[in-house]
Amino acid sequence: MTLSGVLYGHGHMGRLHAEKLRARSDVRLAIVDPDQGFNDPVTGVPDFAVIATPTLTHAALAAPLLDSGIPCLIEKPLAPNLVLAEALSTHRHLAVGHIERFNPVFTELPRGDISFVNIERLTPNPGRDADVDVIDDLMIHDLDLLLHWVGGTVTEVHAKGLSVSGTQVDMVNARIELTRESGETAVANITASRVSERTVRTWRAFAPGHYWSLDLHQRTGKHARWGSSPETMRIPKIDPLQAQHDAFLSAVRGERDFPCSGTDGLRALQLADTVRRCLQ
């Protein structure tokens, strides 16, 4: 079954979406981004839409499509503020593009057992996504992963940030404490920067008797049990964006739910907002 789709936006992520989707035999894709010279005709009602435009435009583009029942995959962050995100999150056909959910390094990481995690996400590109700060640009990936893999209710947040290249915050460190239903607590230390000299995307996670060192950029990892030497993890060779498309198109066909819903996207933004308020 061939699906017809529309991709809005042909910037950095839009180009990646376009390349993967146009290589598929089960998708017929139109691209709309007049500023980039793309204005493909959209005939009839599309089966799906991918929103990869600047964050400020997400709600205006996606809301009428979702209201019409058209499934939408919206790039993170879901919306520029919580009011718009809450309105979008009520739609059951909404999928949020937190691509790290599909990173294969998390294959062997147990959900709900992590006691402490140290996270770094650094990039040497200070000019990227100038419409959002580093929290919504980079840290939000790990805030979503934290809520998904570590779990629990956020009970305490401390944060410090710094602006380097403009008015937006470019470097942030946050300490986040979560409490699970069992009463156990977990602590995360997260650093995000877009003024680094190199690209770093790492998780170092601890659970009773276990330690994982995950490189999300290189897609490698090591696992150690206390008292034994670390072992190299066998990471499946999975393309995260292709896996995301597979999951989204399966949801479009009604075969299964997409693993990152509008509610998930909203929760990540709510935590991002809490971190931001701590800076103030």
N, C-alpha and C positions, 0 to 999 in steps of 0.2 A: 504494500500500500504506500503510494507516494503522497507525501504531505506537502502542502504549499505553505511557505512561511515568508515573513517579512522581517528583515533585520534593519532596525533603526540605529544609525550611527556607524561610522566607518573610521573611528579613531583607532587607538592602540588595541583595545579589546575587540572592537568591532571588526577589525581586519582579521584577528585570530578566529573569531566566530565565522566570518565569511569563508575563510580558507577551509575550515573543517566542514562546514555545512555544505558548501558547494562541491566538495569531494564525495559526498554521500549520494548513493543511487536512489535513496528513498526520500529525498528532499528536493523540492523545486523552490529556489530562494530568490526573492527580490530584495534589493538593497536601497534604502532611502537615507540619503545624507547630502542634501543640496550643497552644503559648504565644501564637501569633498568631491563634488562632481557626480554623485550617485542619486538618481531619481527614477529608478526602475518603475514601470507601470505596475500597479497592484490591481489585478482584475478579480472581481468577486470577493468573497469573504475568505481570508486566509485561515488555515488550520491552526496557526500559531504565530507568535511574534517574539522577537528577541529585542530587548531594549538595552542598547549599549551606548547611549548618548550621555552627555554630562549629567551628573546627579540632579542638578536643579530642574531638569526637564523630565525626569522619570515619571512623576505622578501625572503630569498633563498628558503625556503620550500614552501611558498604560491604562489610566482609569477608564476612558471610553472603550478601549478594547476589552478590558476585563468585564465591564458592564454589559458588553455584547456577548459575553461567554467565550471569548477567544483566549486560550491559554497564553500566558506571557512569562518568559524568562527574563527577569530584570537583573542587570548587573548590580553587584553590591557597590555602595550601600543602597538599601532599598529606596530611600527618599532623603531629601535634605533636612527634614525635621520630623519629629515624632507625630505631629498631627496628621501630616500627609501619609506617613508610614502606617499609622493605625487605620486610616481609611482604606489603604491598599490591602492591608493584611487580612481583611475580612473575606477576600475573594478566594474561593477554593481552587480556582484555576491558576493561582499565582505560584511561581517558582522563583526563588532568589538565588542568584549566581554566586554563592560562596564556594568557589571552585576548590578550595583546600579540603572541603568535605570529601573530595574524590581523589585526594593525594594518596597513593598506595602505601606510603610509609606508615600510615595508621592501621594497617591490616592487623597487626598483632597487639595493638595497644588496647587493654581492657577498659571498657567504659565503667565509670563509677568507682574505680578502685584507686585512683591516683590521689596521693596525699600532698605532694608538692611538685610544682612544675616551674622551670625557669625557661622563659621564651624570649627569643630575640628575632626581630624582623627589621632588617636594615637594607637600605637601597641608596646608591649614589646618584639619585636623580631628583634634585630639589625642585625642578620645574614641573613635575607631574601633578595632574589633577589639582590645579590651583584653586578650584572652586570648593575644595574641602580640606580640612586639616589632616594631619598625619593619623589622627585617631580613626576618622572615617575612611581614610585612604588605605592605610596599612594595618593598623592595630585591630581593626574590626574583624579581619580574617581570624585572628587568634582569640578575640572575644567570643566569636561564634563557636570556634573549636573548643574553647574552654567550657562554655555552657553545654556543648554536646558531649564531649568526652569525659570531662571531670564531673560536671553535674552539681546540683544543689542550688540553694538560694544564696544570692550574694548578700553577705551580712556586713562587709566592711571594705572600703576602697580608699586608698591613699594614692595620690599621683602628683608628679612634678613634670612640667613641660617647659619648652624653650622655643621661641621663634628665631629663625636664622635668616631666611631669605625674603621675608615679607611679613604680612600681618597674621598669617596663619601659623599655628603651632607646628613645628617641623620635627621635634624630638619630644618623646614622652616616655616616662617610666611609671608603671602602675603596680601597686601591690593589692591584690584582690583576694579576699577570703570568702569561701563558700561553705555553707553548712548543709549537710544532707539530712534526710528524714531520720536516719539512724542516730543523729547527733554528732557524727564525725565531721571534722572540718578539713578542708583542703585549702592550700595557699598557692597562689600563682604570682610570680614576678615577671612582668611583661615589659620589654623595651621595644619601642618602635622609633625608627629614624629614617628620614629621607634625605639626610645630608651625610651619609656614611661614605667611606672610601671604597667599600666593597659590598657586595650583596650577601646577606646572611639571612637564613630562615631556619632556625633550629628550635627544637623542643628537647629539654632534658627533664624527664618525668620519673618520679619516684613513687613506688607503692610498697607496701609491706613485703620485704624480701626480694624486691625487683627494682631494676633501673633500666631506663630506655634512653638512648641518645639518638635523636632523629634529625636528619638533615632534609628538610622539605624541599630545598632547592636542588640538591644533587639526587634526591630520592634514594638515600641510603640510611641505614640504621644499625645500631648495635643494642643487644639486650644482655643484661647480666643478672644472675641470681646472686644474692649475697654469698660470699665465700667461693665464688667461681669466676673464671675469666670471662670477659665480654665475648659474645658470639655475634658474628655478622648476620644480620637478618636477611632472609630471602624476600626481597621486595618484588612483587609482581611488576612486570613491565606494562604499566597502564598509563595511557595519556589522560590526564585529569579532565581536560576540556572535552575530549571525545567521550569519556565516561559520563560527563555531565550532560552532553547532548543525548547520549543513549538513554539516560534516565528521564530526561525531559520529554523526549519523543515518545517513550513508553507511556509516560503520564498523559501526553496528548492523545494517544490511542486508547487510553482508559485501561491499560494493562496493569499499572501499579502507581502508587503515589510517589511524587517527587520527594526525595529525602530532606530537602530544605524548604520548608513552607513559608508563607507570609508571616506566620506567627514566629517562626525561628528568626527571620530577618528582622522583625520588630524587636524581639528580645535582645538581639545583638546591638541594635541601635539604642535601645534603652540603657544598656550597660555602657555603651560608648558615651551617651549623654551624661551618665553618672561620673565617668572618668573626667569628662570635660568640666563638669561643675566643680570637681575637686581641684582643678587647676585654678579656678577663680577664687 
